Amino acid sequence: MLCFVTGASGFIGANLVHSLNARGHQVRALLRPNADRRGLVGANYESVTGDLTDPLDSLARSIHGCDWCFHVAASYSLWLPNYQPMFRANVEGTRSILLAAQRAGCSRIVYTSTVGCIGLPQMTADGSFDPTDEMTPVSEAQMSNPYKVSKWRAEVIARDLAADGLPVIIVNPSAPIGPRDVKPTPTGQIIVDFLNQALPAYLDTGLNWVHVKDVAEGHILAAERGRIGERYILGNREGNWTMKQALNELTTITGIPAPRFRVPHSLALVAAHVDEWLSQITKKPPKAPLAGVRMAAYKMWFDPSKAILELGLPQTPPSQALADAVAWFRTYNSAGLK
């Protein structure tokens, strides 16, 4: 297959390109002129210069001749002085890419959403949290920050277009970790800070940790086997760990002591408010965005059983995912490690 990939220079996108190569597929990647291509080193792909906000006709010409389209690109930030460009890219850009893929004749279109569009677990009577799945009720009103709102609206567009006949399948990755995290992502930054021993404390939160290679494979499996109009959580059934569990596993892998001090959520909120107030003056991003601190109040645990059963989603142990991320950051020294 000839596969069109947006966001190919990003963390998931770069791993997807390598996975497509490994399966014998050809790749055409939509890349900005200044895209950071370090994650694509060693990959085989045709590059076309463009942007999600390009005119529909231009995007359709770029996709022409491709069999599958993977729309992975998104503008991601938990704080911006102006969110309108993010909404243009994530919402209108998604509509344009999906319609352009239809016009180009793609037989399968995989849209990369986020578990941020899945309902969050609620505490049970015994104080535990049951992981949620694709059927958990949720609405735009529960999207807690502009990024999540933009992705929610984009996912609604994808669902509506699928209902109108476009061959769209939606995937919702959880918290990927592993190689080629060149930026790094917020989860990758946790590992970098841990390795630099620059993580004096932690918040009591929880994530569904998943190997980025499983997420990349999940995209391809969605194109091969996914049901049109459905969404699939790309996560790990054993990956619902608290932050403390993940840090303790990093200690096992590296020998570096995990931070022992847990920051009270109320204190973190106060600090985030002050940080964002200063950012309004300096126009520099806050170190701890308020949106991130608010999300950390929840156990973001999810059940990927649907993707496992219907797609055959691989389930690399989260401990291996963390070990592979550590090895990659140490080997490539790409994220400011000492």
Buried (B, 14 or more C-beta within 10 A) or exposed (E): BBBBBBBBBBBBBBBBBBBBBEEEBBBBBBBEEEBBBEBBEEBEBEBBEBBBEBEEEBBBBBBBEBBBBBBBBBBBBBBBEEBEEBBBBBBBBBBBBBBBBBBBEBEBBBBBBBBBBBBBBEEEEEEEBBBBBBEBEBEEEBBBBBBBBBBBBBBBBBBBBBEEEBBBBBBBBBBBBBBBBBBBBEBBBBBBBBBBEEBEEBBBBBBBBBBBBBBBBBBBBBBBEBEBBBBBBBBBBBBBBBBBBBBEBBEEBBEBEBBEEEBEBEEBBEBBEEBBEEBEEEEEBBEBBBBBBBBBBBBBBBBBBBBBEBBEBBBBEBBEBBBBBBEBBEEBEBBEEE
